[in-house]
Amino acid sequence: MDSLQEQIYFMQKEHDRCKLVYNFLLREFGQKHIHHFDKEISEKIDFSRAIVKSLQNLQSIRNEKDH
């Protein structure tokens, strides 16, 4: 299994990619025309952000136990 830091890095990249896709669609098609994708992409952004936050919390807990 990947280290916790690698998992955080991977999920952060996934989160950033989702935001890039959303912003690209928004620029290209406008808010009115991306409503089909808006919910799915927004949920993916929120989900990846929550995973990153959880992994960071886990990392903090592990670091506190090590000290």
MARZAGU-36156 format. One record per atom (N, C-alpha, C, O): residue number from 1; atom name; x negated, y, z. Coordinates in steps of 0.05 Angstrom, whole numbers, plus 5000, padded with zeros to 4 digits. Layout:
% MARZAGU-36156
ATOM	NUM	CA	X	Y	Z
...
This chain:
% MARZAGU-36156
ATOM	1	N	4983	4976	5000
ATOM	1	CA	5000	5000	5000
ATOM	1	C	4982	5025	5000
ATOM	1	O	4961	5025	5012
ATOM	2	N	4992	5045	4986
ATOM	2	CA	4977	5070	4985
ATOM	2	C	4976	5083	5013
ATOM	2	O	4993	5079	5030
ATOM	3	N	4955	5099	5017
ATOM	3	CA	4953	5113	5042
ATOM	3	C	4976	5133	5044
ATOM	3	O	4989	5141	5024
ATOM	4	N	4982	5142	5067
ATOM	4	CA	5003	5161	5072
ATOM	4	C	4998	5187	5056
ATOM	4	O	5017	5198	5045
ATOM	5	N	4973	5196	5056
ATOM	5	CA	4967	5220	5041
ATOM	5	C	4972	5217	5011
ATOM	5	O	4981	5236	4998
ATOM	6	N	4965	5194	5000
ATOM	6	CA	4971	5188	4972
ATOM	6	C	5001	5188	4966
ATOM	6	O	5009	5198	4945
ATOM	7	N	5016	5177	4984
ATOM	7	CA	5045	5177	4981
ATOM	7	C	5056	5205	4981
ATOM	7	O	5074	5212	4965
ATOM	8	N	5046	5222	5000
ATOM	8	CA	5055	5250	5001
ATOM	8	C	5048	5264	4975
ATOM	8	O	5064	5278	4964
ATOM	9	N	5023	5260	4966
ATOM	9	CA	5015	5273	4941
ATOM	9	C	5032	5264	4917
ATOM	9	O	5040	5281	4901
ATOM	10	N	5038	5238	4915
ATOM	10	CA	5055	5228	4893
ATOM	10	C	5083	5240	4894
ATOM	10	O	5093	5249	4874
ATOM	11	N	5095	5241	4918
ATOM	11	CA	5122	5251	4920
ATOM	11	C	5122	5281	4916
ATOM	11	O	5142	5292	4905
ATOM	12	N	5102	5295	4924
ATOM	12	CA	5100	5324	4919
ATOM	12	C	5099	5329	4889
ATOM	12	O	5111	5348	4879
ATOM	13	N	5083	5313	4875
ATOM	13	CA	5082	5316	4846
ATOM	13	C	5109	5310	4833
ATOM	13	O	5117	5324	4814
ATOM	14	N	5123	5290	4843
ATOM	14	CA	5149	5284	4832
ATOM	14	C	5169	5307	4837
ATOM	14	O	5184	5314	4819
ATOM	15	N	5167	5318	4861
ATOM	15	CA	5184	5342	4867
ATOM	15	C	5178	5365	4849
ATOM	15	O	5196	5378	4838
ATOM	16	N	5152	5370	4844
ATOM	16	CA	5144	5392	4827
ATOM	16	C	5153	5388	4798
ATOM	16	O	5161	5406	4784
ATOM	17	N	5151	5363	4789
ATOM	17	CA	5160	5356	4762
ATOM	17	C	5190	5361	4759
ATOM	17	O	5199	5372	4738
ATOM	18	N	5206	5353	4778
ATOM	18	CA	5234	5358	4778
ATOM	18	C	5241	5388	4776
ATOM	18	O	5258	5396	4761
ATOM	19	N	5227	5403	4791
ATOM	19	CA	5231	5432	4791
ATOM	19	C	5224	5444	4763
ATOM	19	O	5238	5461	4753
ATOM	20	N	5202	5434	4751
ATOM	20	CA	5194	5443	4725
ATOM	20	C	5215	5436	4704
ATOM	20	O	5222	5453	4687
ATOM	21	N	5226	5412	4705
ATOM	21	CA	5247	5404	4686
ATOM	21	C	5271	5422	4690
ATOM	21	O	5283	5431	4670
ATOM	22	N	5279	5426	4715
ATOM	22	CA	5303	5442	4720
ATOM	22	C	5299	5471	4709
ATOM	22	O	5316	5482	4696
ATOM	23	N	5276	5482	4715
ATOM	23	CA	5270	5510	4706
ATOM	23	C	5269	5511	4675
ATOM	23	O	5278	5531	4663
ATOM	24	N	5257	5491	4663
ATOM	24	CA	5256	5490	4634
ATOM	24	C	5284	5489	4622
ATOM	24	O	5291	5504	4604
ATOM	25	N	5301	5471	4632
ATOM	25	CA	5329	5469	4622
ATOM	25	C	5344	5495	4627
ATOM	25	O	5359	5504	4609
ATOM	26	N	5340	5507	4649
ATOM	26	CA	5353	5532	4655
ATOM	26	C	5345	5554	4636
ATOM	26	O	5361	5569	4626
ATOM	27	N	5319	5556	4630
ATOM	27	CA	5309	5575	4610
ATOM	27	C	5319	5570	4582
ATOM	27	O	5328	5588	4568
ATOM	28	N	5319	5544	4574
ATOM	28	CA	5326	5537	4547
ATOM	28	C	5356	5539	4542
ATOM	28	O	5364	5548	4520
ATOM	29	N	5372	5530	4561
ATOM	29	CA	5400	5528	4556
ATOM	29	C	5418	5546	4572
ATOM	29	O	5441	5550	4566
ATOM	30	N	5407	5557	4593
ATOM	30	CA	5423	5575	4611
ATOM	30	C	5439	5559	4631
ATOM	30	O	5445	5535	4627
ATOM	31	N	5447	5572	4652
ATOM	31	CA	5462	5560	4673
ATOM	31	C	5488	5547	4664
ATOM	31	O	5496	5526	4672
ATOM	32	N	5501	5560	4646
ATOM	32	CA	5527	5551	4636
ATOM	32	C	5525	5524	4622
ATOM	32	O	5543	5507	4624
ATOM	33	N	5503	5519	4608
ATOM	33	CA	5500	5496	4591
ATOM	33	C	5486	5472	4604
ATOM	33	O	5484	5451	4593
ATOM	34	N	5475	5476	4628
ATOM	34	CA	5461	5454	4641
ATOM	34	C	5477	5441	4663
ATOM	34	O	5466	5425	4679
ATOM	35	N	5502	5448	4665
ATOM	35	CA	5518	5438	4687
ATOM	35	C	5519	5407	4688
ATOM	35	O	5524	5396	4710
ATOM	36	N	5516	5394	4666
ATOM	36	CA	5516	5364	4666
ATOM	36	C	5491	5353	4680
ATOM	36	O	5492	5332	4692
ATOM	37	N	5469	5368	4677
ATOM	37	CA	5444	5358	4689
ATOM	37	C	5439	5370	4717
ATOM	37	O	5424	5360	4733
ATOM	38	N	5452	5393	4722
ATOM	38	CA	5447	5408	4747
ATOM	38	C	5449	5391	4772
ATOM	38	O	5431	5391	4788
ATOM	39	N	5471	5377	4775
ATOM	39	CA	5475	5361	4799
ATOM	39	C	5454	5339	4802
ATOM	39	O	5443	5336	4824
ATOM	40	N	5449	5325	4781
ATOM	40	CA	5429	5303	4782
ATOM	40	C	5401	5313	4789
ATOM	40	O	5388	5302	4806
ATOM	41	N	5393	5334	4775
ATOM	41	CA	5366	5344	4780
ATOM	41	C	5364	5357	4807
ATOM	41	O	5344	5354	4821
ATOM	42	N	5385	5372	4815
ATOM	42	CA	5384	5384	4842
ATOM	42	C	5383	5363	4864
ATOM	42	O	5368	5366	4884
ATOM	43	N	5398	5341	4861
ATOM	43	CA	5396	5319	4880
ATOM	43	C	5369	5307	4881
ATOM	43	O	5359	5300	4903
ATOM	44	N	5357	5303	4858
ATOM	44	CA	5330	5292	4857
ATOM	44	C	5309	5310	4870
ATOM	44	O	5291	5301	4884
ATOM	45	N	5312	5336	4866
ATOM	45	CA	5294	5356	4878
ATOM	45	C	5298	5355	4909
ATOM	45	O	5278	5354	4924
ATOM	46	N	5323	5355	4918
ATOM	46	CA	5328	5353	4947
ATOM	46	C	5317	5327	4959
ATOM	46	O	5306	5327	4981
ATOM	47	N	5322	5305	4945
ATOM	47	CA	5314	5279	4954
ATOM	47	C	5283	5278	4957
ATOM	47	O	5273	5269	4977
ATOM	48	N	5269	5287	4936
ATOM	48	CA	5240	5285	4937
ATOM	48	C	5229	5304	4958
ATOM	48	O	5209	5298	4971
ATOM	49	N	5241	5327	4962
ATOM	49	CA	5233	5346	4983
ATOM	49	C	5236	5333	5011
ATOM	49	O	5219	5335	5028
ATOM	50	N	5259	5319	5014
ATOM	50	CA	5264	5305	5040
ATOM	50	C	5243	5283	5045
ATOM	50	O	5234	5279	5068
ATOM	51	N	5236	5268	5024
ATOM	51	CA	5216	5247	5027
ATOM	51	C	5189	5259	5035
ATOM	51	O	5176	5249	5052
ATOM	52	N	5181	5280	5021
ATOM	52	CA	5156	5293	5027
ATOM	52	C	5156	5302	5056
ATOM	52	O	5136	5298	5071
ATOM	53	N	5177	5315	5065
ATOM	53	CA	5179	5325	5092
ATOM	53	C	5177	5302	5112
ATOM	53	O	5163	5304	5133
ATOM	54	N	5191	5280	5107
ATOM	54	CA	5190	5256	5125
ATOM	54	C	5162	5244	5126
ATOM	54	O	5153	5237	5147
ATOM	55	N	5149	5242	5103
ATOM	55	CA	5122	5232	5103
ATOM	55	C	5103	5250	5118
ATOM	55	O	5085	5240	5132
ATOM	56	N	5106	5276	5115
ATOM	56	CA	5089	5295	5129
ATOM	56	C	5094	5293	5159
ATOM	56	O	5075	5294	5175
ATOM	57	N	5119	5289	5167
ATOM	57	CA	5125	5285	5196
ATOM	57	C	5112	5260	5207
ATOM	57	O	5101	5260	5229
ATOM	58	N	5114	5238	5191
ATOM	58	CA	5101	5213	5199
ATOM	58	C	5071	5217	5201
ATOM	58	O	5059	5207	5220
ATOM	59	N	5059	5231	5183
ATOM	59	CA	5031	5236	5184
ATOM	59	C	5024	5252	5209
ATOM	59	O	5004	5246	5222
ATOM	60	N	5040	5272	5216
ATOM	60	CA	5035	5287	5240
ATOM	60	C	5036	5270	5265
ATOM	60	O	5020	5272	5283
ATOM	61	N	5056	5252	5266
ATOM	61	CA	5059	5234	5289
ATOM	61	C	5035	5216	5291
ATOM	61	O	5024	5212	5313
ATOM	62	N	5026	5205	5268
ATOM	62	CA	5003	5188	5268
ATOM	62	C	4978	5203	5277
ATOM	62	O	4961	5192	5292
ATOM	63	N	4975	5227	5268
ATOM	63	CA	4952	5244	5276
ATOM	63	C	4952	5250	5306
ATOM	63	O	4931	5250	5318
ATOM	64	N	4976	5255	5317
ATOM	64	CA	4978	5260	5346
ATOM	64	C	4970	5235	5362
ATOM	64	O	4958	5238	5383
ATOM	65	N	4978	5212	5352
ATOM	65	CA	4971	5187	5367
ATOM	65	C	4942	5181	5365
ATOM	65	O	4931	5169	5384
ATOM	66	N	4929	5190	5344
ATOM	66	CA	4900	5185	5341
ATOM	66	C	4883	5203	5359
ATOM	66	O	4860	5197	5364
ATOM	67	N	4895	5225	5368
ATOM	67	CA	4880	5244	5384
ATOM	67	C	4885	5240	5413
ATOM	67	O	4874	5254	5430
